[in-house]
């Protein structure tokens, strides 16, 4: 079954959901989490935070994020792009 085409509105919804997950994990206002934010340098996430964020995103979007993808994603935009392209629902 081919994937349904996703719209810019879908991408925005994905970002907002990821933004909320990251903000909650890092205990900060969602406004601080922007597409260009670097998880470690800008938001101060450590490796445990990154693992918790990854697990929360996997649960929220019903997908599996490969370890190499989780380790290589540096910005919120990279995370959103992966989720947007691989989400099941």
C-alpha positions, 0 to 999 in steps of 0.5 A: 500500500503506497504512503499517503502524501503528507501536506505542510500542515502534517509537517507542522503537526509533527513539529508541534508534537515533537516540540511538546515532547522535547519541551516536556522532557527538558522542562522548558517552554515549548517556544524555546524548542525551534526547528533550528534548535540543536538538542545538545548545544542549544537545549542542553540535552544530555545522552539520557535526555536524548534517549528519553526523547527518542523513546517518547517520540517512538511511542507518540508516533508509533515508529521505531527510530534506528539507533544510528538515526537517533545518534546522528540527529542533532537538530529538531529539524532532523528529528521532525524530518525523520518522523514525518517521513517514517510515521505510520499515523 
